């Protein structure tokens, strides 16, 4: 499944990339250029769609102090802290945004159930392609204690609502209509969509980025 990936530094314009060199080569580039601010983007590429904050933090720490303390370096440090705070085993950061009807809704409103926090957008083709799988998964597990909270990276309310209706997404949805600047996305270190977080009944993150049969397999283990 293709993904749409945000690779620029937090709060800077984003661009898409296709990784054409190996991870090992990227790491070598980072270690060879510790005083170059562009190396921050290379570290982001090392992380890719499934960023390992520990690996990225270790690489970040090898950079010269002048890069780490620069404006871009501080933004990247902030991103790594958010990524760490939303890693497996951590308490899921709070999410409260508005539903399409304009009512506030929180992740904690679903406490007591296993919840898939699904980051998506109506303008994202890979997200829309994944939605039928989510619809099937929800139908199988919704009566067993499973819920989905869709967090949209849309900017236009009408597009967001149309995407929900067209794809028959009957679970809860929230957004702040800030696109890539979505506050929950920033809090969870999300720079690629579709992306998701699986939260247990106590609000602890137990998995990231489970799709299709992998998600069903996990839920069958949790909700036999």
C-alpha positions in Angstrom: 0.0 0.0 0.0 1.3 3.4 -0.9 1.5 6.1 1.7 1.5 9.9 1.6 4.5 11.0 3.6 5.3 14.4 5.2 9.1 14.6 5.3 9.8 18.3 6.0 10.4 19.6 9.4 7.5 20.3 11.6 5.7 23.5 10.7 7.6 23.8 7.4 6.2 23.2 4.0 6.1 19.5 3.2 7.2 17.5 0.2 6.9 13.9 -0.9 9.9 11.6 -1.4 10.6 8.3 -3.0 13.5 6.6 -1.1 15.9 5.3 -3.8 18.9 4.4 -1.6 19.2 2.0 1.2 18.7 2.8 4.9 22.3 1.9 5.6 23.4 4.4 2.9 21.2 7.1 4.5 22.7 6.4 8.0 26.2 6.7 6.5 25.3 10.1 5.0 24.1 11.3 8.4 27.3 10.2 10.1 29.4 11.8 7.4 27.7 15.2 7.6 27.1 16.1 11.3 27.4 19.8 10.7 25.0 20.1 7.8 21.4 21.1 8.7 20.1 19.2 5.6 21.1 16.0 7.5 17.9 16.4 9.5 15.9 15.6 6.4 18.1 12.5 5.9 17.3 11.3 9.4 13.6 11.7 8.6 14.1 9.5 5.6 15.8 6.9 7.8 12.6 6.8 9.8 10.4 6.5 6.7 6.8 5.4 7.2 7.6 3.4 10.4 9.9 5.8 12.3 11.8 4.3 15.3 12.2 7.2 17.6 15.2 5.6 19.4 17.1 5.1 16.2 16.3 8.6 15.0 17.2 10.1 18.5 20.5 8.3 18.4 21.3 9.7 15.0 20.1 13.2 16.0 22.5 13.1 19.0 25.4 12.5 16.7 24.9 15.9 15.0 26.9 18.9 15.8 25.5 21.1 18.5 25.1 24.0 16.0 22.6 21.8 14.1 20.8 20.4 17.1 20.4 23.9 18.6 19.3 25.6 15.3 15.7 26.4 14.7 15.2 23.4 12.5 17.1 21.3 15.0 14.8 22.3 17.8 11.8 21.6 15.7 13.1 18.1 14.9 13.8 17.5 18.6 10.2 18.5 19.4 9.0 16.0 16.7 11.1 13.2 18.3 9.7 13.9 21.7 6.2 13.7 20.3 7.0 10.4 18.6 8.5 9.0 21.8 5.4 10.1 23.7 3.1 8.2 21.4 5.2 5.0 21.2 4.0 1.5 22.2 3.7 1.1 25.9 2.9 4.8 26.5 -0.4 6.3 27.6 -2.1 7.6 24.5 -1.9 11.4 24.4 -5.2 13.1 24.8 -7.3 13.9 21.7 -10.3 16.3 21.8 -11.5 17.7 18.5 -14.8 18.5 16.8 -17.1 16.0 15.1 -18.5 16.9 11.7 -21.6 18.1 13.6 -19.4 20.6 15.5 -19.5 18.8 18.8 -16.3 18.1 20.9 -15.4 14.5 21.2 -12.5 12.9 23.0 -10.5 9.7 22.8 -11.2 9.2 26.5 -14.9 9.0 25.7 -14.1 5.6 24.3 -12.3 4.3 27.4 -13.1 0.7 28.2 -12.8 -0.4 24.5 -10.0 -1.2 22.2 -9.7 1.9 19.9 -8.0 2.3 16.6 -7.1 6.0 16.2 -7.0 6.3 12.4 -5.2 9.3 10.8 -6.5 9.9 7.3 -7.9 12.5 4.9 -10.6 12.5 2.1 -7.9 13.8 -0.4 -5.5 10.9 0.4 -6.0 8.1 -2.2 -4.1 5.4 -0.1 -6.4 6.3 2.8 -9.5 5.9 0.7 -8.2 2.6 -0.7 -7.7 1.3 2.9 -11.2 2.4 4.1 -13.1 -0.7 2.8 -10.7 -2.9 4.9 -11.5 -0.8 7.9 -15.3 -1.0 7.2 -15.0 -4.8 7.1 -12.9 -4.9 10.3 -15.3 -2.6 12.2 -18.3 -4.8 11.2 -16.5 -7.9 12.6 -15.4 -6.4 15.9 -17.6 -3.5 16.8 -19.9 -5.6 19.0 -16.9 -7.2 20.8 -15.6 -4.0 22.4 -13.8 -2.4 19.4 -14.1 1.2 18.2 -12.4 3.4 15.6 -11.8 7.2 16.0 -11.1 8.8 12.7 -8.8 11.8 12.8 -8.9 13.7 9.6 -6.2 15.8 8.0 -8.8 17.6 5.8 -9.2 21.3 5.6 -12.6 21.6 4.0 -15.6 20.4 6.1 -17.7 19.5 3.1 -14.9 17.3 1.6 -14.4 15.6 4.9 -18.1 14.8 5.4 -18.4 13.6 1.8 -15.5 11.2 2.3 -17.1 9.8 5.4 -20.5 9.3 3.6 -19.1 8.0 0.4 -16.9 5.4 2.1 -19.7 4.5 4.7 -17.5 5.1 7.7 -19.9 4.7 10.5 -17.6 5.2 13.5 -16.7 8.4 15.3 -14.8 11.1 13.5 -13.0 14.3 14.6 -10.8 17.0 13.1 -9.6 20.5 13.6 -9.5 21.1 9.8 -5.9 22.2 9.9 -4.6 19.7 7.3 -1.0 18.5 8.0 -1.1 20.9 11.0 -3.7 18.8 12.8 -3.0 19.1 16.5 -3.5 15.4 17.2 -1.3 14.4 14.3 1.5 16.7 15.7 1.0 15.2 19.2 1.4 11.7 17.8 4.3 12.5 15.5 2.3 11.6 12.4 4.0 12.6 9.2 2.5 10.0 6.9 -1.1 8.9 6.2 -2.8 6.5 6.4 -1.4 5.7 9.8 -3.0 4.4 13.0 -2.5 3.7 16.7 -4.2 0.8 18.6 -5.1 1.7 22.1 -6.2 -0.8 24.8 -9.1 -0.5 27.3 -7.0 1.5 29.7 -5.8 4.0 27.1 -2.3 2.5 26.6 -0.8 2.3 23.1 -0.3 -1.4 22.2 0.5 -1.2 18.4 1.1 1.2 15.6 0.3 0.9 11.9 -1.6 -2.3 11.7 -3.5 -2.6 8.4 -5.7 -5.2 6.7 -5.3 -8.8 7.9 -2.6 -7.7 10.4 -5.1 -5.6 12.2 -7.8 -8.4 12.2 -5.3 -10.9 13.5 -4.4 -8.6 16.4 -8.0 -8.0 17.2 -8.8 -11.7 17.1 -6.1 -12.2 19.7 -7.5 -9.4 21.9 -11.2 -10.0 21.3 -11.8 -13.8 20.7 
